[in-house]
Amino acid sequence: MSETTEKIIYFCTHAGEDAEKASICFAMASSALALEVDTTVALQGSGVYLAQKGYVEHVPATGGFAPLTKLIGDYMELGGKLLVCKPCVEERKIEESDLIDGAKVSTGGTLNMIALETDAQLVY
């Protein structure tokens, strides 16, 4: 009998303009990792700013959550995957070299394939 790993993907479409939604996304994703769920966060729309070096340092903590610097740092340290929408970063003139360590630029095709393989998808 083979054991399968549960998988989940969180789509985060907000950054500093709705820091509470962005914070919830990373808090939930870290919780999933703690439960040993294969976890991916996909940043889309303005959410791609969260992966830009130096951006979250200027976003105040909100909603009773730790600052985004800690939430994202903890998520990455726990081994979470962070994908960033290619057209979204291109539209915002963000270069791949401007992204935090561990963030990877991704296309819609890749995100759709991951979503099809997951047990759950959540959007923030």
C-alpha positions in Angstrom: 0.0 0.0 0.0 1.5 3.3 -1.0 1.2 6.4 1.1 0.2 9.6 -0.6 1.1 13.1 0.5 -1.7 15.7 0.8 -1.1 18.8 -1.3 -2.5 22.3 -1.0 -2.0 25.6 -2.9 -2.7 29.0 -1.7 -3.2 31.8 -4.2 -2.3 35.2 -2.7 -3.5 38.2 -4.7 -3.0 40.9 -2.1 0.1 42.7 -0.7 0.3 45.9 1.4 -3.1 47.2 0.2 -4.7 44.3 2.2 -2.0 43.1 4.5 -4.4 41.1 6.6 -5.4 38.8 3.6 -1.7 38.4 2.8 -0.9 37.6 6.4 -3.7 35.0 6.6 -2.4 33.3 3.5 1.1 32.8 4.9 -0.2 31.9 8.4 -2.4 29.2 6.9 0.3 28.0 4.6 2.8 27.6 7.5 0.1 25.7 9.5 -0.3 23.3 6.6 3.5 22.7 6.5 3.4 22.0 10.2 0.8 19.3 9.4 3.2 17.9 6.8 1.1 18.9 3.9 3.0 19.6 0.6 2.3 23.4 0.4 2.7 26.0 -2.3 1.9 29.7 -2.2 1.4 31.3 -5.6 1.6 35.1 -5.7 -0.6 36.8 -8.3 -1.7 40.3 -9.1 -0.4 42.8 -6.5 0.5 39.8 -4.3 3.8 39.5 -6.3 5.1 42.5 -4.4 5.4 40.2 -1.3 8.3 38.4 -3.0 10.1 41.6 -4.0 13.2 42.1 -1.8 12.6 44.8 0.8 8.9 45.2 0.2 7.4 43.5 3.3 9.7 45.4 5.6 7.5 48.5 5.0 4.1 46.7 5.5 2.8 47.1 9.1 1.5 44.0 11.0 -2.2 43.8 11.0 -5.1 41.6 12.0 -3.3 40.3 15.1 -0.7 38.5 13.0 3.0 38.7 13.2 4.7 41.0 10.6 4.8 39.7 7.1 8.6 39.5 7.3 8.2 36.9 10.0 5.3 35.1 8.4 7.0 34.8 5.0 10.4 34.0 6.6 8.9 31.2 8.7 7.0 29.8 5.7 10.2 29.6 3.7 12.3 28.2 6.6 9.7 25.4 6.9 10.3 24.4 3.3 7.3 26.0 1.7 7.3 26.6 -2.1 6.8 30.2 -3.3 5.8 30.7 -6.9 5.4 34.2 -8.5 3.2 34.9 -11.6 5.4 35.7 -14.6 3.1 38.2 -16.3 2.4 39.9 -13.0 6.0 40.6 -12.2 6.7 41.6 -15.8 3.8 44.1 -15.7 5.3 45.6 -12.5 8.8 45.7 -13.9 10.1 43.4 -11.2 13.1 41.4 -12.3 13.7 37.8 -11.1 16.9 39.0 -9.4 14.7 41.4 -7.3 12.9 38.4 -5.7 13.6 37.0 -2.3 15.6 33.8 -2.0 13.5 30.8 -2.8 10.9 32.6 -4.9 10.5 31.2 -8.4 8.8 32.8 -11.4 6.0 30.6 -12.7 3.6 30.5 -15.6 -0.1 29.9 -15.7 0.3 26.4 -17.1 2.5 25.4 -14.2 0.1 26.8 -11.7 -2.9 25.1 -13.3 -1.0 21.7 -13.3 -0.2 22.2 -9.6 -3.8 23.1 -8.8 -5.1 20.0 -10.6 -2.8 17.9 -8.5 -3.7 19.4 -5.1 -6.3 18.3 -2.6 -7.4 21.9 -1.9 -6.9 25.4 -3.4 -7.5 28.6 -1.3 -7.5 32.2 -2.6 -6.6 35.2 -0.5 
